[in-house]
Amino acid sequence: MVNLYDAKTQLSALVEAAAAGKEIIIAKNGRPRAKLVAYRETARRKPGRAKGRIWMSADFDAPLPKDVLEAFSGGPLDE
């Protein structure tokens, strides 16, 4: 844990330590306020990657049968 004043004066060294895999907690008045960690690239989601691999039946969004609805509700349904 590093206090905020020291973090300001040692920022360059702290960034290098974080880039090397160390997590640095920055505190103000002895209370943790922020965590400095390495930046990681994340893969962006590409829409359409699963095109042609997913199949849904024609009745996918059709109303559920009465017995299934009753199972979800825990009892008979009123009509």
N, C-alpha and C positions, 0 to 999 in steps of 0.2 A: 504494500500500500504506500502510495506517495501522496504527500499533501499538495494542494493546488499550487502553492507558491513554488515548491521545488519542481513540480511538473512543468511550470512555465519556463523555468531556467534550464531544464534538462529535456525539453520536448524532443529535440532531434535524437538523442540517445534513447529515449523511451519509445519513439516510433521505430527505431531499428530493433529494439528488443521485442516489440510487439510483432514486427515483421518476421522475426526469428521464431515466433511461436509462443512467446511469453504473454500472459495476460497481466496488464497493469491496472490496478484499481487506483483511481484518483479520488482523494478525500478532501473535504472542506471541514475544518474544525473537528477533525477526527471521525467524521461520518462519510462513508462511501457515497460518492455522487456520480461517478462514471467509470466505465471500463474501457480500456484501450486494448483492442485486439487486432490481429492481422486482417487485412482486407482480402476477401476471397471472391474471385470471379464466380458468378453463378450462371449456369446455362439458361438462356432465355427460352421460354416455351415457344414452340413453332406450331401455329395453328395448321391443322390439316395433315399432321404427320401420321395419324391413324386412319386416314381415308382409305376405304376399301377393306379394312380389317375388322370393322365393327358392323354387326348386323342386328337389327331390331325387327321383331315381328310386326305385322301390320296392326295387330290389336294391342300394341305395347301400352298405349294410354287409355285403353277401354276400361269401363267401370269394373271393379272387382266383383266376383261372385258373392252372393249373400253370405254363404258359410265362412268365407274368408273375412269379410267385414265383421261378422259376429265374433270371430276369433280375435280380431284386433280390439273390438270394443268390450269383450269380456262377457257378452250375453246376447240374447236375442234382440234384433232390431225391430222397432215399431214401424209399421208401414203406414 
